[in-house]
């Protein structure tokens, strides 16, 4: 707050619409960077560990499912089997299940 106003300073909060990317992509990037910040080691090691993180895989599949729900019927018909395959793989391999309806 500056000068008693409730407005944020310029450049402090950027919405996905302002930068021209979808909300799912924007949120996944935040998830990715947050996961990388939690890793230790060199930059390359942190990137590798981040990509191998089961939680990041699970949230990526979850966000893909939410993105898919907002698409047209034809796109959903084509991509839903891929989402279900990925969802079941995450659930079977890592034991992580994130319900799309919550």
C-alpha positions as CSV (number, residue, x, y, z in Angstrom):
1,X,0.0,0.0,0.0
2,X,1.3,3.4,-0.9
3,X,0.0,6.7,0.2
4,X,-2.9,5.1,2.1
5,X,-4.4,3.4,-1.0
6,X,-5.3,-0.3,-1.2
7,X,-3.7,-0.7,-4.6
8,X,-0.6,-2.9,-5.0
9,X,2.6,-1.3,-6.2
10,X,3.1,-1.7,-10.0
11,X,4.7,-5.0,-10.9
12,X,4.1,-6.7,-7.5
13,X,1.3,-9.1,-8.5
14,X,1.0,-10.4,-12.0
15,X,-2.1,-12.3,-13.1
16,X,-1.9,-15.0,-15.8
17,X,-4.1,-12.9,-18.1
18,X,-1.7,-10.0,-17.9
19,X,1.1,-12.1,-19.3
20,X,-1.0,-14.0,-21.8
21,X,-0.8,-17.6,-20.5
22,X,-3.4,-20.0,-19.3
23,X,-4.1,-20.2,-15.6
24,X,-3.2,-23.9,-15.5
25,X,0.2,-23.2,-17.1
26,X,0.8,-20.3,-14.8
27,X,0.0,-22.4,-11.7
28,X,2.1,-25.3,-12.9
29,X,5.1,-23.0,-13.4
30,X,4.6,-21.8,-9.8
31,X,4.4,-25.4,-8.6
32,X,7.6,-26.3,-10.5
33,X,9.6,-23.3,-9.2
34,X,8.3,-24.0,-5.6
35,X,9.4,-27.6,-5.9
36,X,12.8,-26.6,-7.2
37,X,13.3,-24.2,-4.4
38,X,12.9,-27.1,-1.9
39,X,15.6,-29.1,-3.5
40,X,19.3,-28.9,-2.6
41,X,22.4,-29.2,-4.6
42,X,23.7,-27.6,-7.8
43,X,21.3,-26.1,-10.3
44,X,21.4,-29.1,-12.6
45,X,20.8,-31.5,-9.6
46,X,17.9,-29.4,-8.4
47,X,16.3,-29.4,-11.9
48,X,16.7,-33.2,-12.2
49,X,15.3,-33.8,-8.7
50,X,12.4,-31.4,-9.4
51,X,11.4,-33.2,-12.6
52,X,11.6,-36.5,-10.8
53,X,9.3,-35.3,-7.9
54,X,6.2,-37.5,-7.5
55,X,4.2,-34.6,-6.1
56,X,5.0,-32.5,-9.2
57,X,3.9,-35.4,-11.5
58,X,0.6,-35.7,-9.5
59,X,-0.2,-32.0,-9.6
60,X,0.7,-31.8,-13.3
61,X,-1.8,-34.6,-14.1
62,X,-4.3,-32.9,-11.8
63,X,-3.9,-29.5,-13.6
64,X,-4.1,-31.3,-17.0
65,X,-7.4,-32.8,-15.9
66,X,-8.8,-29.4,-14.9
67,X,-7.6,-27.8,-18.1
68,X,-9.2,-30.7,-20.1
69,X,-12.6,-30.1,-18.4
70,X,-12.8,-26.6,-19.8
71,X,-12.1,-27.7,-23.4
72,X,-14.6,-28.6,-26.1
73,X,-16.1,-32.1,-26.3
74,X,-13.9,-33.3,-29.2
75,X,-10.7,-32.3,-27.4
76,X,-12.0,-34.0,-24.2
77,X,-12.9,-37.2,-26.1
78,X,-9.4,-37.3,-27.7
79,X,-7.4,-36.5,-24.5
80,X,-9.4,-38.0,-21.7
81,X,-7.9,-41.5,-22.2
82,X,-4.4,-40.0,-21.8
83,X,-5.4,-38.2,-18.7
84,X,-6.9,-41.4,-17.2
85,X,-3.8,-43.4,-18.1
86,X,-1.6,-40.8,-16.4
87,X,-3.9,-40.5,-13.4
88,X,-3.9,-44.3,-12.8
89,X,-0.1,-44.5,-13.3
90,X,0.4,-41.8,-10.6
91,X,-2.0,-43.5,-8.3
92,X,-0.5,-46.9,-8.8
93,X,3.2,-45.9,-8.8
94,X,3.2,-43.2,-6.1
95,X,-0.1,-43.8,-4.2
96,X,-1.1,-40.2,-4.9
97,X,-4.7,-39.5,-5.9
98,X,-6.1,-36.0,-6.3
99,X,-9.8,-35.9,-7.1
100,X,-10.7,-33.6,-9.9
101,X,-14.1,-32.7,-8.4
102,X,-12.7,-31.1,-5.3
